[in-house]
Amino acid sequence: MSVSFDFTGKCALVTGGASGIGRASAMAFAAAGAQVALIDLDEKGAAETVGAIKSAGGNAEYRLCDVADETQVGAMVQWVADHFGRLDIAHNNAGIEGANVPLVQWPGDDWRRLIDVNLNSVFYCLKAEIAHMQNHGGGAIINTSSVAGLIGGFHMAAYNAAKHGVIGLTKVAAMDYATQSIRVNALCPGLVDTPFIQQLPQSFRDRLDFATPMSRPGKAEEMAQAVLWLSSDAASYVTGHALVVDGGTSLGGIGTRFDDLIPA
Ligand SMILES: NC(=O)c1ccc[n+]([C@@H]2O[C@H](COP(=O)([O-])OP(=O)(O)OC[C@H]3O[C@@H](n4cnc5c(N)ncnc54)[C@H](O)[C@@H]3O)[C@@H](O)[C@H]2O)c1
């Protein structure tokens, strides 16, 4: 992936960096010259990402942290500040998918865990990151939401609620700190080809492609390009924005293609 941004001298924290979008974002920040603090629960994947960054000549270290645990998040952000001596950019991205059942059947425990991992974690990260940035000249924060944070979705009660919540939190944080050189934005990916969706049956994935005007899933690297732009000075007047990168999925219409039904 070619990277046209320069983050030399900056430190970027990426949660969920062991896989998928977070891995692509961490690798892109490193390729653009940033030191990367890679945060995840998955030690094997985290070590692989850091190894790939170092093999490419970049600078990264990982730390294990459950982002759903406020105490761990506070200690993690302190570690980043101590270890790298700074924190300029944070990509709060870790997330899980959860159950895929109609609302009435959503188990309460699954609902609570998903809200903890996909929403409460963003609140914990924002609190700790902003508290640091306020005293160190500001920074840029990108929270991974989803098109599911903008529109409805079948069987996705907790996921949709969490991703809508991430956009709400992003807007409030952006307003609260707009005069303190801290910009806070959200990324809203559509379908992205990562382990997150690779586990779905092919028939399911075909249906999702069909509902995407570009008729293909996005690449994690295409998400990373948007994250780097939002983090860069090129976006210096952009805050509180939910940037949709979805191949057209959220444009609406009747929600699926039907050109295959039209006789040639
Ligand atoms: N792939 C998609 O189609 C898609 C679409 C829209 C939004 N998203 C969002 O993008 C983000 C990344 O998804 P992905 O597709 O790269 O998934 P992924 O499963 O490839 O990566 C998610 C990473 O988050 C980590 N993680 C999960 N729970 C954690 C926790 N409690 N603490 C720390 N790390 C944790 C996992 O170990 C994993 O490395 C998620 O927030 C997801 O909701 C993904």
The ligand as a MOL file (V3000), in Angstrom:
LIG
                    3D

  0  0  0     0  0            999 V3000
M  V30 BEGIN CTAB
M  V30 COUNTS 44 48 0 0 0
M  V30 BEGIN ATOM
M  V30 1 N -15.0030 -5.9070 8.6760 0
M  V30 2 C -16.1170 -5.2090 8.4780 0
M  V30 3 O -16.9030 -5.4900 7.5510 0
M  V30 4 C -16.4390 -4.0270 9.3710 0
M  V30 5 C -17.4410 -3.1420 8.9360 0
M  V30 6 C -17.7660 -2.0380 9.7160 0
M  V30 7 C -17.0900 -1.8120 10.9080 0
M  V30 8 N -16.1330 -2.6920 11.3130 0 CHG=1
M  V30 9 C -15.4750 -2.4010 12.5840 0
M  V30 10 O -14.0710 -2.3070 12.3690 0
M  V30 11 C -13.3840 -2.6600 13.5660 0
M  V30 12 C -12.3090 -3.6730 13.2320 0
M  V30 13 O -12.9390 -4.8000 12.6480 0
M  V30 14 P -12.1400 -5.8330 11.7230 0
M  V30 15 O -13.0160 -6.1400 10.5890 0
M  V30 16 O -10.7710 -5.3690 11.4850 0 CHG=-1
M  V30 17 O -12.1850 -7.1040 12.7180 0
M  V30 18 P -11.0780 -8.1550 13.1550 0
M  V30 19 O -11.8180 -9.2070 13.8920 0
M  V30 20 O -10.2070 -8.5160 11.9960 0
M  V30 21 O -10.1790 -7.3090 14.1880 0
M  V30 22 C -10.6930 -6.8810 15.4330 0
M  V30 23 C -9.5370 -6.8550 16.4300 0
M  V30 24 O -10.0440 -6.3700 17.6790 0
M  V30 25 C -9.4820 -7.1540 18.7170 0
M  V30 26 N -10.3430 -7.1040 19.8940 0
M  V30 27 C -11.5950 -7.6200 20.0210 0
M  V30 28 N -12.0580 -7.4090 21.2610 0
M  V30 29 C -11.0600 -6.7560 21.9340 0
M  V30 30 C -10.9360 -6.2630 23.2610 0
M  V30 31 N -11.9220 -6.4140 24.1610 0
M  V30 32 N -9.7870 -5.6300 23.6210 0
M  V30 33 C -8.7840 -5.4900 22.7130 0
M  V30 34 N -8.8430 -5.9330 21.4400 0
M  V30 35 C -9.9680 -6.5590 21.0720 0
M  V30 36 C -9.4080 -8.5570 18.1180 0
M  V30 37 O -8.5210 -9.3950 18.8420 0
M  V30 38 C -8.9570 -8.2510 16.6990 0
M  V30 39 O -7.5590 -8.2310 16.5950 0
M  V30 40 C -14.4520 -3.1620 14.5410 0
M  V30 41 O -14.7700 -2.1270 15.4430 0
M  V30 42 C -15.6380 -3.4660 13.6380 0
M  V30 43 O -16.8630 -3.3390 14.3230 0
M  V30 44 C -15.7800 -3.7850 10.5790 0
M  V30 END ATOM
M  V30 BEGIN BOND
M  V30 1 1 1 2
M  V30 2 2 2 3
M  V30 3 1 2 4
M  V30 4 1 4 5
M  V30 5 2 4 44
M  V30 6 2 5 6
M  V30 7 1 6 7
M  V30 8 2 7 8
M  V30 9 1 8 9
M  V30 10 1 8 44
M  V30 11 1 9 10
M  V30 12 1 9 42
M  V30 13 1 10 11
M  V30 14 1 11 12
M  V30 15 1 11 40
M  V30 16 1 12 13
M  V30 17 1 13 14
M  V30 18 2 14 15
M  V30 19 1 14 16
M  V30 20 1 14 17
M  V30 21 1 17 18
M  V30 22 2 18 19
M  V30 23 1 18 20
M  V30 24 1 18 21
M  V30 25 1 21 22
M  V30 26 1 22 23
M  V30 27 1 23 24
M  V30 28 1 23 38
M  V30 29 1 24 25
M  V30 30 1 25 26
M  V30 31 1 25 36
M  V30 32 1 26 27
M  V30 33 1 26 35
M  V30 34 2 27 28
M  V30 35 1 28 29
M  V30 36 1 29 30
M  V30 37 2 29 35
M  V30 38 1 30 31
M  V30 39 2 30 32
M  V30 40 1 32 33
M  V30 41 2 33 34
M  V30 42 1 34 35
M  V30 43 1 36 37
M  V30 44 1 36 38
M  V30 45 1 38 39
M  V30 46 1 40 41
M  V30 47 1 40 42
M  V30 48 1 42 43
M  V30 END BOND
M  V30 END CTAB
M  END
